[in-house]
Every structure is written in structure tokens, then in C-alpha cells.
Amino acid sequence: MMKFLVILLSFVCPIVAFGESVFENGTLWKEIRYGTPDGILIVHRYDVFMQEVPGQNRLGFYGHYIEDPNLEFLAYVKTEDNRVYVSEDGTQDWLLIYDFNLQPGEGTTIYHYPYGGSGSRVITTYVECKEIVDSPDYPGLKIMKLEEFESESDRSYPRYGEWLIGIGSADGVLHNGRFQMDGGGSRLVEVLVDGKQVYKNEPTGLKESYEGDGDYFEIKGDKLVIKDPIGSLEWGLYSVDGLIIANGVANGQKCEIDLPSGRSVILKIGSRSYVIVK
């Protein structure tokens, strides 16, 4: 039976273990972002690259959604003593986004994307390390469990998150804080260094799901049927880590697509995305 994902949260099934920092030239973080604007589930795969800035001997974060191949420059980035900093111009005002040195009871103020760039408001929060535990699935990987507050002095509404030491947040490298906020969410699904996979989580469970059909499609057995579209409607079928399985255009008539057996897929149809779980 097919179900459509409402909130994608339960990620396990690790692949490769390691314990060193991946913040270096050639690293790729893959994440899934989801939200429900106007009550409609929207799911996107977003990639963040760390690579040399063209013509400069400095590193930067670049990002893009899988449906848009154009890389967007996000910030300059550097690491010092197990801390990760970003800067809008790469010359001054280096802002702390990760401090992997924190010990239980210690805290620090961190900055959040877009780091005040393009005239946006600079957002900071205060995170405190509550404990550091061994990953039950990754030998050598440490998980820092965090409690987050609006500031060091304002502790009225705590939130909770995790940093994978040397990797980034379990919610994605750009989502170092502001846990359980902003009306949506994200999840880190894979990390590659120079094309070699060093970390991967596959979705194996759902917090909540519902049965039924989407606005433009329905499930019939092992087939996805795109209903009679008005005009042309582009569609794409992706694996959960963003690899394209099939794509095409429905030109004013029904289109039947064979669904892969036994695995979840992301369907992007028109401007919407869905996760289909078998």
C-alpha cells in the first residue's frame, strides 16, 4: 500500500563510520527540506558544497536545489581548532556556526544562515552542550546533544537538537540551530568527501502519513498515474538522495509510471513535491 509522507523525521541505517572533520574542499552535504505552506506538503532535496571560490585561495559554501543546477554562493567558510566560521565577504566579521569543542555544561552563541547577507537580519541563538554520546551505529562518531535558547540570558523556551561532531547538524549543515522552528524542517541524508560517501541515512520510518491521492496523480497498484493535466505538466521521480529515476512531460493526457519496488521515492510534479512510501 502506498502512503504519502506528511512529516519526514525518522532516519537511520548508517553506512560508513568516521570521526574526523569533513569541513574541507570537496565535501558535499545532501539534505531533505520539508514544510507545509497553505497545508500542502512541499519536499525538496538541497545540496551544499564546500569548495574553492573561483580565483581565490579561499573556501566557500555553495548550494542549490536538485531541480536547479545553478550553484548559489552562500558564504566564505573556514575552520580553526574544531570550530567552523562563515563570512559574507571573507575578510572580516567571521561568524561562528559550529564549536565542536563544547563540553557538557558549556555553551556559546552561534549565527544562522543567511548570516546577515543581502541585508537580512543577523540571527543568533545560544546553544549549550548537555552531553556527548557515542553513536550506536557509527564507531568513532560522537553526537553532541544540545539545548538551545534565544540567548544566554533568555532561557524561557528551550529547544533541542544534535550536532554530529565533525559533520554538522543532524538537520543539515546550514541548519546548525533554530531547532523545531520556522514551520518546517530538514534532515541530513548523506555526506560525500571527494565523491566518497562517508555518511548516509535512509528514511525507514514515518512519524505521520496519510493514504490517498495527490491533486495531480493517483496510485494504482505499482503504477503512478498522472491525471489528465491541463496543458503540459513536467514530472520527475527521484530516489530519496536525489538521484533521478525517470522524468518527462504529461501533455494533456494521462501518464502511467512504474514505481520502484520496495523503496521510497520523491515525486516532483509541477511546482510540488511528495514523498511516496511503499
Buried (B, 14 or more C-beta within 10 A) or exposed (E): EBBBBBBBBEBEEBEEEBEEBBBEEBBBBBBBBBBEEEEEBBBBBBBBBBBEBEEEEEBBBBBBBBBEEEBEEBBBBBBEEBBBBBBBEBEEBBBBBBBBEBEEEEBBBBBBBBBBBEEEEEBBBBBBBBEBEEBEEBEEBBBBBBBBBBEEEEEEEEBEBBBBBBBBBBBBBBBBBBBEBEEBBBBBBBBBBEEEEBBBBBBEEBEEBEEEEBEBBBBEEEEBBBBEBEEEBBBBBBBBBBEEBBEEEBEEEEBEBEBBEEBBBBBBBEEBBBBBBB
